Each structure stands twice: as C-alpha cells, then as structure tokens.
Amino acid sequence: MTALQLTTGAPGARILGFGSYRPRRRVTNAELAERMDTNDEWIQSRVGIAERRWADDDETLVEMSVAAGGKALAASGLDAAEMDLVLLATTSPPTAIPGLAPRVAHQLGALRPGAFDLNAGCAGWCYALSAAADAIRAGTARNALVIGGEKLTQYTDLDDRATAVIFADGAGAAVLTASDTPQVGPAVWGSDGDLHTAIAIPDGEQHMSMAGQAVYRWATTRLTDTLVEAMRRAGVGPDDIDVFAPHQANLRIIEMMAKRLGLPERAVIARDIVRSGNTSSASVPLALSALLESGEAKSGDVALLLGYGAGLTFAGQVVVLP
Ligand SMILES: CC(C)(COP(=O)(O)OP(=O)(O)OC[C@H]1O[C@@H](n2cnc3c(N)ncnc32)[C@H](O)[C@@H]1OP(=O)(O)O)[C@@H](O)C(=O)NCCC(=O)NCCS
C-alpha cells in the first residue's frame, strides 16, 4: 500500500480580528405592525427582537461579505494577499452557481486562495470556523478569512408574520492565523437530518418556512450537551467562560441555555438578536463584533459559541477572543 506524504501545520489557530456589516435600513416592530397582523409586544416577548436590518438592492450578499471581510482584515493587521483560504458560510446565495467565495476573495484582493461557500444553515459560520482551524492545523492553510453572510430577506415572504418578523440580513467575519497557542477549540458538530423539513424552502416555493415550535423544542432539549462537550474538549468549564455567543434565533432560547450551563455572573451573554434579528450564519460573528466594539467583551476573553439551524445542523466550540 502506498503511503502518501502529508503536510502538518501549526499546533493550532487563533483569531486575529473580527469585522461586520449591518445593512443601512432599520426595520422596527412598529413598521412591521403596519404591514401585517403583528405587534411589538408579541415579537419582543416571544422572540426578543426590537428591530432588524433589511438589505437594500445595492447591498448584495457579495457586497456585504466583502465589507465585513475587509473590516476583519483591517482588524487583523494582515493583508488580503496573505489569505490562503476564504470561506463564505451562507444559506442565501442569489443563485446556485457559482459559489460566491472566489468572487468575494478576489474583490478583497486575495491572490488565488482556496475559496468555497459552505451551507450548514445557521450553524454555517461555526462549521466554517472549524474547517478553517482544522486546515491550519493540517498545514493546508496558514491564514484564513471566515465570513458568514446572509441576505435572508431574498427568501422570506416579507408579508408573512411567521417569518418576516424574525429573519434579517448582514455579514460578519474573522481572520484566523496559525498559532503555537491554540485559541480555537475543537468543534462539536452534528446534524439531525430527519428534521430537514423543519426549516426549508418547500419544493416549488420561493420562500422559507419554519416549524417554529418543533425547532424550539429541539433547540432547548438537544443542544445543551453540545455546549458542555465543546467546553470539555477545549479543556475549560463553565467558570472559565467570559462570553456566551450562541446563534441569535430567539432570546428565550439564549437565556434558557445560559441558565442551564450555569455560567458565572461575570459572563457576558450575546443578545444581538434584539437589534439584528436572526441573521443565520452571520449571527455569531455579528454578535461577537458588537460585543468587542462596545467593550463588553475584551481581548483574551474565553467565548463559548454555538450555531444551529436548517438541516438541522449544530456546531459548538470555545475560542479566545482577539
Ligand atoms: C418562531 C417562534 C418565535 C414562534 O413562537 P411561538 O411561541 O412558538 O409561537 P407559535 O408559532 O406557537 O404561535 C403562537 C400564536 O402567535 C401567533 N403568531 C405567530 N406569529 C405571530 C406574529 N408575528 N405576531 C403576532 N402573533 C403571531 C400564532 O398565530 C399563534 O396564535 P394562536 O395561538 O391564536 O394560534 C418560536 O417558535 C421560535 O423561536 N422557534 C425556534 C426558532 C429557531 O430556533 N430557529 C433556529 C434557527 S433559524
């Protein structure tokens, strides 16, 4: 049997910087209440959203991803030309072919990097973060740009109160580099494909639908173990967690998970959903960017992340913030 030569990379990866792009247009609950049979009280109490951003026509998925990626590069101190891997986690590309990551990488000035789109529903960015960190460890990349970008309004019936009040647009990104001090922990990822219809664009339709109660039950009963295992694999416990940044799908789910984990008093809980809505793969990097920008989270903080959504998919990991 022929043994092939393999590459070996750094002991681990670390995040150097975050960047984000929020569409210009704020859409308040009051505006939605004028448009459909809903109200601020229902949305705030059931989902936790006060306002969200909807992208205009000129704010394409590529433009938003380039903007977030450019800011992450600026924060990292590295140049686009140094990226040898560019991943775009998205579930809302405007067309199936081609993938957008090569174009995003080119617009940023990267030089022929490995580039591909990754669709793992709202868990996409956490999946991509893990794929990039593993590539760095395997030696197939040294620096990676990991973007989560969504234009979900393109696939949302903006007059359907079941989804229009929830889904929104935006992009977030991080730059990773090889490191002797590993600061991206192993991902605990998985899927429950028997629930593939729970969040989907049904055959022959243009818009997304969600079995909200079924997903709520799944999220609140099946994902806490993932978080506990992610901490165990990274060699930390609840007391070490400074920041908890799960997917921003529902404030009640976020609060319930935080309580169950027994996080310390000082832990900062990401509640970006209040002003950003549910931005699928963009939600975790958007939330982390906001916490770092506001100073609520700081460099060196240990953050517990969780993505989950259409597929159904989930991925959790522990990272150290830049
Ligand atoms: C979607 C979600 C917010 C809906 O909340 P819910 O409490 O389950 O609400 P329900 O769908 O049971 O609806 C309750 C009632 O509110 C009504 N309602 C639904 N949407 C409404 C809206 N936007 N405004 C006002 N009323 C609304 C329903 O018609 C229903 O009325 P009824 O009791 O008279 O029949 C919630 O199920 C959820 O967050 N699920 C998980 C989503 C998630 O985690 N996704 C993961 C990745 S994307």
The ligand as an SDF file (V2000), in Angstrom:
LIG
                    3D

 48 50  0  0  0  0  0  0  0  0999 V2000
  -40.8180   31.0250   15.6850 C   0  0  0  0  0  0  0  0  0  0  0  0
  -41.1920   31.2930   17.1250 C   0  0  0  0  0  0  0  0  0  0  0  0
  -40.6960   32.6570   17.5460 C   0  0  0  0  0  0  0  0  0  0  0  0
  -42.7090   31.2740   17.2570 C   0  0  0  0  0  0  0  0  0  0  0  0
  -43.0470   31.4630   18.6110 O   0  0  0  0  0  0  0  0  0  0  0  0
  -44.1250   30.5100   19.3100 P   0  0  0  0  0  0  0  0  0  0  0  0
  -44.2260   30.9690   20.6930 O   0  0  0  0  0  0  0  0  0  0  0  0
  -43.7030   29.1010   19.0570 O   0  0  0  0  0  0  0  0  0  0  0  0
  -45.4160   30.8920   18.5030 O   0  0  0  0  0  0  0  0  0  0  0  0
  -46.4620   29.9490   17.7530 P   0  0  0  0  0  0  0  0  0  0  0  0
  -45.9940   29.6810   16.3740 O   0  0  0  0  0  0  0  0  0  0  0  0
  -46.8380   28.8170   18.6330 O   0  0  0  0  0  0  0  0  0  0  0  0
  -47.6980   30.9270   17.6770 O   0  0  0  0  0  0  0  0  0  0  0  0
  -48.3820   31.3470   18.8390 C   0  0  0  0  0  0  0  0  0  0  0  0
  -49.5120   32.2620   18.4450 C   0  0  0  0  0  0  0  0  0  0  0  0
  -48.9620   33.5020   17.9730 O   0  0  0  0  0  0  0  0  0  0  0  0
  -49.4510   33.7790   16.6710 C   0  0  0  0  0  0  0  0  0  0  0  0
  -48.3850   34.4210   15.9120 N   0  0  0  0  0  0  0  0  0  0  0  0
  -47.4290   33.8290   15.1510 C   0  0  0  0  0  0  0  0  0  0  0  0
  -46.6200   34.7520   14.6480 N   0  0  0  0  0  0  0  0  0  0  0  0
  -47.0580   35.9480   15.1000 C   0  0  0  0  0  0  0  0  0  0  0  0
  -46.6040   37.2590   14.9190 C   0  0  0  0  0  0  0  0  0  0  0  0
  -45.5340   37.5690   14.1620 N   0  0  0  0  0  0  0  0  0  0  0  0
  -47.2710   38.2600   15.5450 N   0  0  0  0  0  0  0  0  0  0  0  0
  -48.3380   38.0070   16.3070 C   0  0  0  0  0  0  0  0  0  0  0  0
  -48.8200   36.7620   16.5070 N   0  0  0  0  0  0  0  0  0  0  0  0
  -48.1720   35.7500   15.9150 C   0  0  0  0  0  0  0  0  0  0  0  0
  -49.8220   32.4280   16.0910 C   0  0  0  0  0  0  0  0  0  0  0  0
  -50.7440   32.5430   15.0560 O   0  0  0  0  0  0  0  0  0  0  0  0
  -50.3820   31.7350   17.3100 C   0  0  0  0  0  0  0  0  0  0  0  0
  -51.6890   32.2000   17.5230 O   0  0  0  0  0  0  0  0  0  0  0  0
  -52.8320   31.2090   18.1020 P   0  0  0  0  0  0  0  0  0  0  0  0
  -52.3350   30.8170   19.4560 O   0  0  0  0  0  0  0  0  0  0  0  0
  -54.0240   32.0880   18.1360 O   0  0  0  0  0  0  0  0  0  0  0  0
  -52.8950   30.0820   17.1430 O   0  0  0  0  0  0  0  0  0  0  0  0
  -40.5700   30.2240   18.0570 C   0  0  0  0  0  0  0  0  0  0  0  0
  -41.2370   29.0020   17.8550 O   0  0  0  0  0  0  0  0  0  0  0  0
  -39.1020   30.0020   17.8210 C   0  0  0  0  0  0  0  0  0  0  0  0
  -38.2880   30.8680   18.0860 O   0  0  0  0  0  0  0  0  0  0  0  0
  -38.6960   28.7900   17.4010 N   0  0  0  0  0  0  0  0  0  0  0  0
  -37.3060   28.4420   17.2260 C   0  0  0  0  0  0  0  0  0  0  0  0
  -36.6600   29.1430   16.0790 C   0  0  0  0  0  0  0  0  0  0  0  0
  -35.2210   28.7500   15.9460 C   0  0  0  0  0  0  0  0  0  0  0  0
  -34.5490   28.4930   16.9180 O   0  0  0  0  0  0  0  0  0  0  0  0
  -34.6980   28.6500   14.7410 N   0  0  0  0  0  0  0  0  0  0  0  0
  -33.3690   28.1060   14.5910 C   0  0  0  0  0  0  0  0  0  0  0  0
  -32.5710   28.5100   13.5420 C   0  0  0  0  0  0  0  0  0  0  0  0
  -33.1340   29.6150   12.3320 S   0  0  0  0  0  0  0  0  0  0  0  0
  1  2  1  0
  2  3  1  0
  2  4  1  0
  2 36  1  0
  4  5  1  0
  5  6  1  0
  6  7  2  0
  6  8  1  0
  6  9  1  0
  9 10  1  0
 10 11  2  0
 10 12  1  0
 10 13  1  0
 13 14  1  0
 14 15  1  0
 15 16  1  0
 15 30  1  0
 16 17  1  0
 17 18  1  0
 17 28  1  0
 18 19  1  0
 18 27  1  0
 19 20  2  0
 20 21  1  0
 21 22  1  0
 21 27  2  0
 22 23  1  0
 22 24  2  0
 24 25  1  0
 25 26  2  0
 26 27  1  0
 28 29  1  0
 28 30  1  0
 30 31  1  0
 31 32  1  0
 32 33  2  0
 32 34  1  0
 32 35  1  0
 36 37  1  0
 36 38  1  0
 38 39  2  0
 38 40  1  0
 40 41  1  0
 41 42  1  0
 42 43  1  0
 43 44  2  0
 43 45  1  0
 45 46  1  0
 46 47  1  0
 47 48  1  0
M  END
$$$$
